Amino acid sequence: MKKKLSIITLIILTCCVYRLNAQSTLQPVSDSSKNTKIIQIVSARSLRQLTINDSTILETLAGNAHIKQGNTILKGDSIVLNKRLGIAEVFGNVHINDADTVNTYAQYLKYIGNEQVAYLKKKVKLTDGKAQLFTEDLIYDIKSGIASYKGGGKVINSKTTLTSEDAVYYSDTKDVIFRNNVKLNDPKYKMNADSLRYNTEFKSAYFISPTHIVSNNGIIDTKSGTYNLETGEALFFEKPVFKDSTRFISGNKVAINEKSNVIQIEGNGKFVDSSNKVIVLGNQILIDKKNSTFLATRKPVMILYSDNDSTYISADTLFSGKTIKSSHQDSLKNDTLKSIKKANIKTAKTDSISYFIGFHHVKIFNDSLQAVCDSLHYSTEDSTFKLLQQPVCWNNNSQIKGDTMLLFTAHQKAKELQVFNNAIVINKTKEGFFNQVAGRILQGYFIKGNFDHAYIKGSPAESIFYPQDDDSAYVGMNYSKSDRIDIYFVDNALDKVKFLNDVSGTMYPIKQIPSDKKELKGFEWLDSRRPKNKLELFE
């Protein structure tokens, strides 16, 4: 009888001890097991065990519940754990800590331990120390470090916010791929795209679909490329387009450095400067926005356009710069205290003047005038072309050549021409004769883009002229010299020649013209070098 009583007493004491431990706070346990697939109970204020059936036993943890699997720690207000299946459900103030690198928060979690996949809902937040991800429904594969949401979410990285319908986050590379209605908002940028990859470590956006970017510097449309929002360095591919208030830029590839304000275009580049009415085409164009300059190479062509006409210019290299003009007014004031004079400098308003330079193999095409030379300078101040090193220009049936030329234009039409040293004008008649006037300098004038009249000075100036009678028949060839020769054109043909001071000359009958007298010194008919149409400049 006493033996039976002892057994019953032992059973009762054992049950009391178990109930007492179940209702008291569990202490942290050490992980002595090397099997990281096992979910361990670390602590809770209370623990209960529920037997659902022979194969299902649940353990419920309440009050600061805490479990772990390997390096992954799961916490919440309460936890329901099925150890046999390796499944845990966490309710309220969910917190997942993955090896102290990624922290995830939510109000509900279903954790599949065998797969190490977490399904989180309600006020989900994931942070990696660089950025924060917010959504209402997140799947987080802890083993691979990949998290994804569908149905809307956002990522905040410093001052940058990205929103989308769907996203996939990669914790190892700190990349997030956003899809469907992607929007990026930053104090300096706004982007819209269908898809976008963003790196939270380097604050770089990678464009993988048509993207529209708006910033303080302008608007960019691109299909692919990269943009570092921190450094302002960007590289765009697949014919991106950049626009601001005065510029349009496109090309196969465009690189932008916003700190230096330099833009580089590679392949089929196009640059439109509407403030100066200039278009530049080329396979490589460098644009300095800060200093309003550009450098174009690899078959560049510059177009000075207007409503009525356009001038096309090609060269091996084209460059544009700015010249700053300023005026100062100096006055001297006597400093009575120190008995010295000080200069008081007042600076007047400064103006910038654009200029363009062409280097080597320069060609110019306009409907009314064409030209070639080795180097060119053009100023927007007075619309003046300076043609250097063997310049030649053509207007209708006339060719003008010299060592240096200044061509003044208005509304893309030739207005005035100055030729210095070895000037020669050649006018070809319909019958194939060459009227010629040569001298040291030439001053010519145009009316409505056509060569109208000019004077040539020399020591002396010379001319070869084929006069015609009243029936327009050629009567001979007149060779003359003079200090100055004035020439006049009618219907693009040399009509009249006027000689001033120390005139001398010889008239040869048309059939008695000596062969060695038909050409003045420096005569060259260079029609083969003449640009026949604007398309030649693109070859």
Secondary structure, 3 states (H helix, E strand, C coil): CHHHHHHHHHHHHHHHHHHHHHHCCCCCCCCCCCCCCCCEEEECCEEEEEEEECCEEEEEEEEEEEEEECCEEEEEEEEEEECCCCEEEEEEEEEEEECCCEEEEEEEEEEECCCCEEEEEEEEEEECCCCEEEEEEEEEECCCCEEEEEEEEEEEECCEEEEEEEEEEECCCCEEEEEEEEEEECCCEEEEEEEEEEECCCCEEEECCCEEEEECCEEEEECEEEEECCCCEEEEECCCEEECCCEEEECCEEEEECCCCEEEEEEEEEEEECCCCEEEEEEEEEEECCCCEEEEECCCEEEEECCCCEEEEECCEEEEEEEEECCEEEEEEEECCCCEEEEEEEECCCEEEEEEEEEEEEEEECCCCEEEEEEEEEECCCCEEEEECCCEEEECCEEEECCEEEEEEECCEEEEEEEEEEEEEEEECCCCCEEEEEEEEEEEEEECCEEEEEEEEEEEEEEEECCECCCCCECEEEEEEEEEEEEEEECCEEEEEEEECCCEEEEEECCCCCHHHCCCCCCCCCHHHCCCCHHHHHC
